[in-house]
Amino acid sequence: MIGSMRISAGMKAKTHARIVEVARNLFQDKGFDVTTTRDIAAAAKIATGTLFNYFSSKEALGMAIVAESLRAGHDDYEARRRGLESLDEDLFLLIACCLRCIEPCRNYVAPVIEAAMSPFAQSRLCPEADEFRAQHMERVADCLSRHDFAMDSSFVAMHLYWTLYLGVLGFWSRDESPQQEDTLALLDQSMRLFVASLSDNHARLEVSRDA
C-alpha cells in the first residue's frame, strides 16, 4: 500500500511537471490567449478534465509558470545583494532580478498579469496569484525592515508598491528599447517615488509624535 501511494505521488508529480512544460511551450509558441486548455491537455496526453485536477483554470496555470520564474528572481536577488544598497537600490535590484528571470515568459506575461494579478482579477479564480503576491510582499517587507521601515504599518504603502510593481512588469513586457533601458528608467523612478512616499509618511508620523 505504501509503495503504491509513493508511485501515485510520483506519477502525479510527473504529470504536473509535464502539464507545466507543455503549457510553457504552447504559451510561448501560440500565445496565451490563443492556447486552450484542450490544447494543453492534448499536448500533455491527458484528458481535459484531468488537467483541472491540477490547475483550476488556464489563468491559474499561466500564473503558476510566471510565479515560478518570479520566485527564482527572489533567490537571484538574495544572491546578488551586497547589503550596502540604499532602500531604493535594494528594491530596484529585487525587481530587476525578477525581470531577468521571467525573460522566457515575456511573450505571454502581460495577459497572465491582466488575467490573474490585475486589480480587476477575481482572486478566487486564481489563488496562485494571491500566493505569489503574499510571498513577494513578504520579501519586500523584509527588505524594508532591513532599512528600518515597517511595510505592514501602511496599507497605502503596500497598495502603492504593488501598483508600481505591476506597472513595471506590464511596461517591461512591451518595451522595445535596447536592452529594455526604458523599463530600467521607469523602475528607477518608480522605486524612488515609493521610497519618497515612505520617507514622507515617516516624517509626518515623527512630527505627530513630537506634537
One Martini backbone bead per residue (centre of mass of N, CA, C, O) as a GRO file, in nm:
protein
  211
    1MET     BB    1   0.059   0.062  -0.023
    2ILE     BB    2   0.294   0.258   0.009
    3GLY     BB    3   0.415   0.213  -0.272
    4SER     BB    4   0.163   0.310  -0.435
    5MET     BB    5   0.160   0.596  -0.315
    6ARG     BB    6   0.434   0.680  -0.425
    7ILE     BB    7   0.369   0.635  -0.721
    8SER     BB    8   0.132   0.828  -0.735
    9ALA     BB    9   0.293   1.080  -0.654
   10GLY     BB   10   0.495   1.056  -0.886
   11MET     BB   11   0.289   1.074  -1.118
   12LYS     BB   12   0.177   1.349  -1.041
   13ALA     BB   13   0.443   1.505  -1.070
   14LYS     BB   14   0.485   1.438  -1.368
   15THR     BB   15   0.222   1.557  -1.474
   16HIS     BB   16   0.266   1.841  -1.371
   17ALA     BB   17   0.530   1.891  -1.527
   18ARG     BB   18   0.410   1.841  -1.811
   19ILE     BB   19   0.201   2.064  -1.812
   20VAL     BB   20   0.395   2.300  -1.771
   21GLU     BB   21   0.575   2.250  -2.018
   22VAL     BB   22   0.359   2.260  -2.246
   23ALA     BB   23   0.244   2.535  -2.171
   24ARG     BB   24   0.497   2.700  -2.206
   25ASN     BB   25   0.529   2.635  -2.510
   26LEU     BB   26   0.249   2.731  -2.608
   27PHE     BB   27   0.263   3.022  -2.507
   28GLN     BB   28   0.515   3.087  -2.676
   29ASP     BB   29   0.407   2.997  -2.969
   30LYS     BB   30   0.081   3.091  -2.961
   31GLY     BB   31  -0.022   3.200  -2.700
   32PHE     BB   32  -0.235   3.258  -2.446
   33ASP     BB   33  -0.513   3.322  -2.584
   34VAL     BB   34  -0.510   3.078  -2.795
   35THR     BB   35  -0.468   2.886  -2.586
   36THR     BB   36  -0.600   2.586  -2.469
   37THR     BB   37  -0.686   2.335  -2.259
   38ARG     BB   38  -0.696   2.126  -2.486
   39ASP     BB   39  -0.413   2.169  -2.591
   40ILE     BB   40  -0.269   2.096  -2.330
   41ALA     BB   41  -0.386   1.814  -2.285
   42ALA     BB   42  -0.294   1.692  -2.554
   43ALA     BB   43   0.014   1.744  -2.513
   44ALA     BB   44   0.003   1.580  -2.225
   45LYS     BB   45  -0.183   1.326  -2.248
   46ILE     BB   46  -0.471   1.426  -2.138
   47ALA     BB   47  -0.747   1.504  -1.994
   48THR     BB   48  -0.914   1.785  -1.942
   49GLY     BB   49  -1.018   1.705  -1.658
   50THR     BB   50  -0.735   1.644  -1.542
   51LEU     BB   51  -0.620   1.928  -1.551
   52PHE     BB   52  -0.827   2.035  -1.321
   53ASN     BB   53  -0.673   1.874  -1.090
   54TYR     BB   54  -0.423   2.093  -1.105
   55PHE     BB   55  -0.590   2.331  -1.255
   56SER     BB   56  -0.854   2.560  -1.254
   57SER     BB   57  -0.697   2.720  -1.491
   58LYS     BB   58  -0.524   2.888  -1.724
   59GLU     BB   59  -0.445   3.119  -1.537
   60ALA     BB   60  -0.323   2.943  -1.314
   61LEU     BB   61  -0.104   2.818  -1.493
   62GLY     BB   62   0.032   3.079  -1.584
   63MET     BB   63   0.094   3.178  -1.295
   64ALA     BB   64   0.272   2.942  -1.209
   65ILE     BB   65   0.495   2.999  -1.416
   66VAL     BB   66   0.558   3.293  -1.345
   67ALA     BB   67   0.606   3.252  -1.038
   68GLU     BB   68   0.849   3.068  -1.063
   69SER     BB   69   1.031   3.289  -1.192
   70LEU     BB   70   0.997   3.507  -0.972
   71ARG     BB   71   1.120   3.334  -0.743
   72ALA     BB   72   1.395   3.319  -0.876
   73GLY     BB   73   1.441   3.624  -0.840
   74HIS     BB   74   1.459   3.620  -0.535
   75ASP     BB   75   1.714   3.443  -0.521
   76ASP     BB   76   1.894   3.628  -0.692
   77TYR     BB   77   1.881   3.868  -0.505
   78GLU     BB   78   2.016   3.737  -0.255
   79ALA     BB   79   2.287   3.679  -0.416
   80ARG     BB   80   2.347   3.994  -0.507
   81ARG     BB   81   2.332   4.128  -0.256
   82ARG     BB   82   2.544   4.330  -0.026
   83GLY     BB   83   2.414   4.550   0.199
   84LEU     BB   84   2.475   4.864   0.071
   85GLU     BB   85   2.209   4.948  -0.010
   86SER     BB   86   1.969   5.130  -0.073
   87LEU     BB   87   1.639   5.109  -0.081
   88ASP     BB   88   1.598   5.168  -0.386
   89GLU     BB   89   1.823   4.969  -0.475
   90ASP     BB   90   1.704   4.715  -0.352
   91LEU     BB   91   1.433   4.719  -0.511
   92PHE     BB   92   1.554   4.727  -0.788
   93LEU     BB   93   1.698   4.454  -0.768
   94LEU     BB   94   1.455   4.276  -0.719
   95ILE     BB   95   1.303   4.342  -0.988
   96ALA     BB   96   1.533   4.290  -1.189
   97CYS     BB   97   1.551   3.987  -1.121
   98CYS     BB   98   1.267   3.917  -1.208
   99LEU     BB   99   1.296   4.003  -1.504
  100ARG     BB  100   1.526   3.812  -1.577
  101CYS     BB  101   1.361   3.541  -1.506
  102ILE     BB  102   1.100   3.620  -1.712
  103GLU     BB  103   1.198   3.628  -2.005
  104PRO     BB  104   1.066   3.356  -2.121
  105CYS     BB  105   0.763   3.505  -2.059
  106ARG     BB  106   0.725   3.773  -2.228
  107ASN     BB  107   0.498   3.693  -2.444
  108TYR     BB  108   0.274   3.623  -2.178
  109VAL     BB  109   0.270   3.807  -1.917
  110ALA     BB  110   0.045   4.015  -1.965
  111PRO     BB  111  -0.213   3.830  -1.969
  112VAL     BB  112  -0.158   3.708  -1.693
  113ILE     BB  113  -0.169   3.964  -1.526
  114GLU     BB  114  -0.450   4.054  -1.616
  115ALA     BB  115  -0.600   3.783  -1.522
  116ALA     BB  116  -0.444   3.743  -1.214
  117MET     BB  117  -0.311   4.051  -1.098
  118SER     BB  118  -0.511   4.248  -1.128
  119PRO     BB  119  -0.755   4.445  -0.979
  120PHE     BB  120  -0.981   4.277  -1.164
  121ALA     BB  121  -0.920   4.021  -1.051
  122GLN     BB  122  -1.025   3.702  -0.940
  123SER     BB  123  -0.891   3.540  -0.678
  124ARG     BB  124  -1.064   3.270  -0.666
  125LEU     BB  125  -0.951   3.184  -0.963
  126CYS     BB  126  -0.633   3.264  -0.849
  127PRO     BB  127  -0.442   3.168  -0.592
  128GLU     BB  128  -0.154   3.196  -0.708
  129ALA     BB  129  -0.150   3.507  -0.700
  130ASP     BB  130  -0.186   3.542  -0.394
  131GLU     BB  131   0.063   3.382  -0.313
  132PHE     BB  132   0.273   3.556  -0.455
  133ARG     BB  133   0.209   3.824  -0.327
  134ALA     BB  134   0.274   3.737  -0.039
  135GLN     BB  135   0.571   3.662  -0.095
  136HIS     BB  136   0.664   3.935  -0.209
  137MET     BB  137   0.578   4.118   0.029
  138GLU     BB  138   0.760   3.977   0.230
  139ARG     BB  139   1.024   4.057   0.088
  140VAL     BB  140   0.977   4.361   0.107
  141ALA     BB  141   0.950   4.378   0.415
  142ASP     BB  142   1.239   4.282   0.470
  143CYS     BB  143   1.375   4.511   0.323
  144LEU     BB  144   1.257   4.742   0.495
  145SER     BB  145   1.358   4.643   0.768
  146ARG     BB  146   1.665   4.683   0.698
  147HIS     BB  147   1.569   5.012   0.669
  148ASP     BB  148   1.361   5.093   0.902
  149PHE     BB  149   1.085   4.979   0.786
  150ALA     BB  150   0.718   4.939   0.797
  151MET     BB  151   0.503   4.787   0.586
  152ASP     BB  152   0.250   4.694   0.777
  153SER     BB  153   0.161   5.005   0.859
  154SER     BB  154   0.071   5.046   0.537
  155PHE     BB  155  -0.163   5.015   0.301
  156VAL     BB  156  -0.082   5.232   0.099
  157ALA     BB  157   0.207   5.134   0.050
  158MET     BB  158   0.135   4.854  -0.057
  159HIS     BB  159  -0.038   4.949  -0.295
  160LEU     BB  160   0.172   5.122  -0.434
  161TYR     BB  161   0.380   4.908  -0.487
  162TRP     BB  162   0.203   4.707  -0.651
  163THR     BB  163   0.134   4.907  -0.876
  164LEU     BB  164   0.425   4.958  -0.967
  165TYR     BB  165   0.503   4.667  -1.024
  166LEU     BB  166   0.290   4.608  -1.245
  167GLY     BB  167   0.374   4.840  -1.428
  168VAL     BB  168   0.658   4.736  -1.490
  169LEU     BB  169   0.580   4.462  -1.606
  170GLY     BB  170   0.401   4.569  -1.836
  171PHE     BB  171   0.612   4.749  -1.974
  172TRP     BB  172   0.832   4.533  -2.021
  173SER     BB  173   0.661   4.343  -2.216
  174ARG     BB  174   0.674   4.613  -2.442
  175ASP     BB  175   0.973   4.676  -2.453
  176GLU     BB  176   1.188   4.808  -2.733
  177SER     BB  177   1.428   4.886  -2.603
  178PRO     BB  178   1.746   4.869  -2.543
  179GLN     BB  179   1.759   4.649  -2.296
  180GLN     BB  180   1.524   4.790  -2.147
  181GLU     BB  181   1.587   5.094  -2.058
  182ASP     BB  182   1.305   5.212  -1.995
  183THR     BB  183   1.242   5.024  -1.761
  184LEU     BB  184   1.477   5.105  -1.577
  185ALA     BB  185   1.385   5.398  -1.552
  186LEU     BB  186   1.107   5.336  -1.434
  187LEU     BB  187   1.204   5.176  -1.191
  188ASP     BB  188   1.372   5.394  -1.059
  189GLN     BB  189   1.140   5.604  -1.024
  190SER     BB  190   0.942   5.424  -0.869
  191MET     BB  191   1.127   5.371  -0.618
  192ARG     BB  192   1.167   5.664  -0.544
  193LEU     BB  193   0.871   5.726  -0.499
  194PHE     BB  194   0.818   5.518  -0.278
  195VAL     BB  195   1.036   5.612  -0.075
  196ALA     BB  196   0.930   5.900  -0.050
  197SER     BB  197   0.658   5.817   0.073
  198LEU     BB  198   0.777   5.686   0.326
  199SER     BB  199   0.938   5.929   0.431
  200ASP     BB  200   0.697   6.120   0.456
  201ASN     BB  201   0.533   5.947   0.653
  202HIS     BB  202   0.752   5.929   0.872
  203ALA     BB  203   0.770   6.234   0.926
  204ARG     BB  204   0.475   6.272   1.016
  205LEU     BB  205   0.488   6.081   1.258
  206GLU     BB  206   0.709   6.232   1.414
  207VAL     BB  207   0.553   6.497   1.443
  208SER     BB  208   0.309   6.374   1.591
  209ARG     BB  209   0.469   6.272   1.841
  210ASP     BB  210   0.592   6.561   1.920
  211ALA     BB  211   0.310   6.720   1.965
   0.00000   0.00000   0.00000
